[in-house]
Amino acid sequence: MKKRTTTLLAASLALGGAILGTNQLFRMATVASEKTVVPDDVYPDNVLFANQERFNRLPRETWTLTTFDGLTLKAWYVANQHSEKTVILSHGWRITKARMATFGDLFYNLGFNVLIPDNRAHGESGGKFIGFGYLDRFDYLQWIDMVCQKDQRQKIVLMGMSMGGTTVLSVSGEKLPNNVKAVISDSAYTSAYDELKYQAGHMFHLPAFPVLNVLNWMSGWRAGFQYSQADARPLIAKSQLPTLFIHGLADDFVPTKMVYELIGQHQGEHVVWLPKGAGHVAAFEEYPKEYIERVATFLNQHV
């Protein structure tokens, strides 16, 4: 009897520890934080520092929208004279719109107006839980509508990196106005579940079972969606928009194999660039001239 009691106590303690550990992982992954994963600005020794500084000197407006679930989101809008082309940029996990300045500069120099939102639970935008593209896609439908309301002539491009890449790929499978002409995805993951499963093993050396099962359930209970629902594949399978896929072959944060799954689901015209030696969202920094040329060529064909 004593042995059985001791065994039950040990099992209870182990289960309690697992739940506490899983709760901590959930908080790290999903709960809003003032801290960012990487700095919001590139450093002066970065090859793209001048691009960032040039974009940040441009006059800009702050746009605001209220989401379907009552959150207030903020975005920067930079007008480009009388351009009839607008890019909507989507940033990655736990960074903010400020980090997208280098990409804003790229598109501004190509003649685009630039809209850069802070995704829900990031930067100046409200929200307690990160949406992983699942909730964010509804927000981007509203940003698209705001651009169209401002000027019905606008030709819109969606571009995102990492979580933002998954977001714009997900948006591309929704019913969109004809204004949306093309999508560019840099370093996107297939689903939040797949990415967290990879990180559980890669960073924390934890088994997928039962950790991911508990995490998935916890997200559904607390955030209102499960990580397995934050999956771009069924949505991109509905997309006919021309899409440029970029993914570094040295990406060890979102494994490169994920881009092949995304490409395999896409039904429309697409172009793929897999730069050698480029890590996660590092292709622009590693190959700045080629990055601009490839983006410009793609846009000239479709916008």
Secondary structure by P-SEA (a helix, b strand, c coil): caaaaaaaaaaaaaaaaaaaaaaaaaaacccccccccccccccccccaaaaaaaaaacbbbbbbbbcccbbbbbbbbbbcccccbbbbbbbccccccccaaaaaaaaaaaccbbbbbccccccccccccccccaaaaaaaaaaaaaaaaaccccbbbbbbccaaaaaaaaaaaccccccccbbbbccccccaaaaaaaaaaaccccccaaaaaaaaaaaaaccccccccccaaaaaaacccbbbbbbbcccccccaaaaaaaaaaccccbbbbbbccccccccccccaaaaaaaaaaaaaacc
